[in-house]
Each structure stands twice: as structure tokens, then as C-alpha cells.
Amino acid sequence: MNVYDEANNLARALKECPEYKNFVAAKEKLEQDPEKFEMAKDYMRRQMEIQSFQMLGNELSEEQITAYNTLANTIMGIPEIAEFFQAQMYFSVIFQDITDIMAKAVDLGMHLFDSEEEGCGA
């Protein structure tokens, strides 16, 4: 068995799964409306900024939370954008599940998340 061949088979299977096809269709539909496409991109940038801010140990102010929630409600009220993010989420779950399966199979976790009682030799 060649692992590269198997990886290519997995990639083909992912491209054929309904969740990926729905994601691509939703993206293509959204790209047909440049204004909505830019709105979705701006929202994604804002999400990343907030996540980075929080990962640095910062907390959002009430004003920031309110502004973000207002933006999220506005964005998700646009059917094409909501459809895109929903399709992206469904495919992301599958992709993450596959990543987790592979990581566990080759023990990439190095037991970092084991409880202290289990230790490294678990």
C-alpha cells in the first residue's frame, strides 16, 4: 500500500461527498453576487481578528460583543451567505473528523491531553 495513493483516494472521495459538493455550490452561488461575497469575506476577517484577539488572552468589551453579534445577525440574515457558512460548517466537521482519525492512528497527540493519572505511558 502506498500512502500517497491512499491520500489521493481520500482526496477524491472528499471531493465527491455531498457536503463538499454543497459547499462548492454555495460558494459559487455567493460569488455570483460580488457585494454579498465581499460581505462574507469581511465577516470571516472579523471572525479571525476576534479569535486572534482572544487567543492572545484579551477579552472583548460589551460594545465589541454587541457589535459582533449585530454583524453576525445581519450577515446570517442573508440567505446566500447563511447557506455558504452552513455548507462550510458541514464540510468542516467531516474534514476535522478525518483529521482526528488520522492523528489518532499515528498518535500525533503525544498524550498531551491525557489526564495526569494516565501519564505518558498510557
C-alpha positions in Angstrom: 0.0 0.0 0.0 1.3 3.4 -1.0 0.2 6.1 1.5 0.3 8.8 -1.3 -2.1 6.7 -3.4 -4.4 6.3 -0.4 -4.2 10.0 0.3 -5.2 10.8 -3.3 -8.0 8.3 -3.0 -9.2 10.0 0.2 -9.0 13.4 -1.6 -11.1 12.1 -4.4 -13.6 10.7 -2.0 -13.8 14.1 -0.2 -14.4 15.9 -3.5 -17.3 13.5 -4.2 -19.0 13.7 -0.9 -22.3 15.6 -0.8 -21.1 18.0 1.9 -18.2 19.2 -0.3 -20.3 19.5 -3.4 -22.8 21.6 -1.4 -20.0 23.8 -0.1 -18.6 24.4 -3.6 -22.1 25.1 -4.9 -22.9 27.5 -2.1 -19.5 29.3 -2.7 -20.1 29.6 -6.4 -23.6 30.9 -5.8 -22.3 33.5 -3.4 -19.5 34.6 -5.8 -22.2 35.5 -8.3 -23.1 38.5 -6.1 -19.8 40.4 -5.5 -21.4 42.6 -2.8 -22.6 39.6 -0.7 -19.3 37.8 -1.4 -17.3 40.7 0.0 -19.7 40.9 3.0 -19.0 37.2 3.7 -15.2 37.8 3.3 -15.3 40.8 5.6 -17.3 38.8 8.2 -14.7 36.0 8.1 -11.9 38.5 8.5 -13.7 39.9 11.5 -14.1 36.5 13.0 -10.4 35.8 12.6 -9.5 39.1 14.2 -11.7 38.4 17.2 -10.3 34.9 17.6 -6.7 36.2 17.4 -7.5 38.9 19.9 -9.0 36.3 22.3 -6.2 33.8 21.7 -3.8 36.5 23.0 -5.7 36.4 26.3 -7.7 39.5 25.7 -11.4 39.8 26.5 -14.0 41.5 24.3 -15.8 44.5 25.7 -19.6 44.6 25.9 -19.6 47.0 23.0 -17.4 44.7 20.9 -19.6 41.7 21.7 -22.8 43.7 20.8 -21.2 45.0 17.5 -20.1 41.5 16.6 -23.5 39.9 17.4 -25.3 42.6 15.4 -23.0 41.9 12.4 -23.5 38.2 12.7 -27.2 38.5 12.8 -27.2 40.8 9.8 -24.9 38.5 7.8 -26.8 35.3 8.7 -30.0 37.0 7.7 -28.8 37.0 4.1 -29.8 33.6 2.7 -26.9 33.1 0.3 -24.4 34.0 3.0 -26.1 31.8 5.6 -26.2 28.9 3.1 -22.5 29.3 2.4 -21.5 29.3 6.1 -23.8 26.4 6.8 -22.3 24.3 4.0 -18.8 25.3 5.1 -19.5 24.2 8.6 -20.9 20.8 7.5 -17.9 20.1 5.4 -15.5 21.3 8.1 -17.0 18.8 10.5 -16.2 15.9 8.1 -12.7 17.3 7.4 -12.0 17.6 11.1 -13.3 14.1 11.8 -10.9 12.7 9.2 -8.0 14.8 10.6 -8.8 13.5 14.1 -8.9 9.9 12.8 -5.5 10.2 11.1 -3.9 11.9 14.1 -5.1 9.2 16.5 -4.0 6.5 14.1 -0.4 7.7 14.2 -0.5 9.1 17.7 0.3 12.7 16.9 -1.3 13.8 20.1 1.7 12.7 22.1 -0.7 12.2 25.0 -0.9 16.0 25.6 -4.5 15.8 26.6 -4.4 12.7 28.7 -5.2 13.2 32.3 -2.2 13.3 34.6 -3.1 10.0 36.2 -2.7 8.3 32.8 0.8 9.6 32.2 2.8 9.3 29.0 2.9 5.5 29.1 -0.8 5.1 28.8 
